[in-house]
Amino acid sequence: MGKTKHSDSSIYVVWVLWLIGMSEKKIGLVASKGGKQVSGIVSRSPYANRSAMSDDQRQKALDELASVRVGEDGKKMDGGILDRIPMKIIPLQGRQLKRSK
C-alpha cells in the first residue's frame, strides 16, 4: 500500500468505506481521522475517482478488498471496525463525487 504514516489497517478502512460510498467526513468519524487525512488517503488510492467507476466496478473492487479482510492468521485487517458495515455499495449522490486532479 505504499509508504505512508497511516497503518495498513487505517488505509484499508478508508478504502472500503470510500468504495461503499461514504463521505470523507463520515469516514473520518469511523476511522478516527481528520478530513485532510481521509482526503489524502483517498487521493492516493486506486479508487480516488470513484465517480468514474460504475456501481458494478465499485462493488467488484469492494468485493476484492473484502476477500483480503481476514489474514492467514485469522485476524481481521481492520481490527473488527467494519464488522457492522455491510460490504455493499451505496449509489453516489451529487456532493459525494470527488474529481481526480
Protein Blocks (a to p, Z undefined) as FASTA:
>chain_A
ZZafbdfklmmmmmmmmmnopafklmmmmnopafklmmmmmmmpcklmmmlpcfklmmmm
mmmmmmmmpcfkopafklommmmpccbdddddfklpccdZZ
